[in-house]
């Protein structure tokens, strides 16, 4: 008997109704497994520096798996901390100019741990409306008073801090927002925090490896790295092409996270192979400090050509270039037509986009050639739906 026909099957009938509503709104999603050899030109992934397949990085991962095993075998506080984890934390902190770092199994768990451990019932959290979903989930779990204010508006942050009812406060923001690629006003946000006795938590997932001196990130570029009231989270799965996440900041903050961050304490540690890959990628970034500049050059080239072609394009401040689509359905069909023509692009629709506007999301990489950028623009232009250009 089919499971859907057995006793109790009706308890999930509501899922079918929900799926129907999503399909009607053009919001259904599906997994698209890729092969190890991808003939498409990839403008959808987040391998900004082109290091995910670098032989130094992949080789380090393979060697570590043979030496340390396939997994961490336990949480970081039991058996999941290796010499590789400690070395990676030391090197990340030294590279970014902070006192200490703590490696998590993903950027998502790093954000969950940082937000929840640095807030609580006695805290107020002030966030930008467009923060990443992982930060939103951290706020929901924090039990703090949460105020989500206008996007990129330090004055709104100041007002929320000045009118809060709790003694402690934490301001939470992305550095580079993942949908449109715009940069948060970090210096102004830091000044607002200082004026009102708040800490600043910055998710630098899309800035680390792309912005700042040698790719040290947006927080470093703003002169805030190493400040006693600033905490940074990063992912190891974008510019470093590996897997995992990390929190960087004052030593006492990192000690507190080890003792209290549930997404650290109760989660299996990052696989040693991923730690080794991230270490090798960080070494490659140090050896090739021009990589971030190539990312920015390619992002600017994508923006310039698409803008000249009449598309509504966001001017990139890091690696992300956003092209607006007339509707969710148009965005899905547009991305599919691009893939058919050999160019893979991202497709962002509600609820992934906080402003409700559907987009193609393009990511520049350091290893894109000028001819590849030209090809991508030609394909995007040739497959565009009606209403995509002005």
HELIX and SHEET records of a PDB file:
HELIX    1   1 UNK A    3  UNK A    5  5                                   3    
HELIX    2   2 UNK A    9  UNK A   12  5                                   4    
HELIX    3   3 UNK A   13  UNK A   24  1                                  12    
HELIX    4   4 UNK A   55  UNK A   68  1                                  14    
HELIX    5   5 UNK A   83  UNK A   96  1                                  14    
HELIX    6   6 UNK A  107  UNK A  117  1                                  11    
HELIX    7   7 UNK A  133  UNK A  142  1                                  10    
HELIX    8   8 UNK A  154  UNK A  162  1                                   9    
HELIX    9   9 UNK A  186  UNK A  195  1                                  10    
HELIX   10  10 UNK A  213  UNK A  215  5                                   3    
HELIX   11  11 UNK A  218  UNK A  221  1                                   4    
HELIX   12  12 UNK A  251  UNK A  260  1                                  10    
HELIX   13  13 UNK A  262  UNK A  265  1                                   4    
HELIX   14  14 UNK A  272  UNK A  287  1                                  16    
HELIX   15  15 UNK A  291  UNK A  308  1                                  18    
HELIX   16  16 UNK A  328  UNK A  340  1                                  13    
HELIX   17  17 UNK A  370  UNK A  382  1                                  13    
SHEET    1   A 4 UNK A  41  UNK A  43  0                                        
SHEET    2   A 4 UNK A 343  UNK A 348  1                                        
SHEET    3   A 4 UNK A 359  UNK A 363 -1                                        
SHEET    4   A 4 UNK A 320  UNK A 324 -1                                        
SHEET    1   B 7 UNK A 100  UNK A 104  0                                        
SHEET    2   B 7 UNK A 245  UNK A 249 -1                                        
SHEET    3   B 7 UNK A 230  UNK A 235 -1                                        
SHEET    4   B 7 UNK A 199  UNK A 203  1                                        
SHEET    5   B 7 UNK A 168  UNK A 174  1                                        
SHEET    6   B 7 UNK A 123  UNK A 128  1                                        
SHEET    7   B 7 UNK A 145  UNK A 149  1                                        
END                                                                             
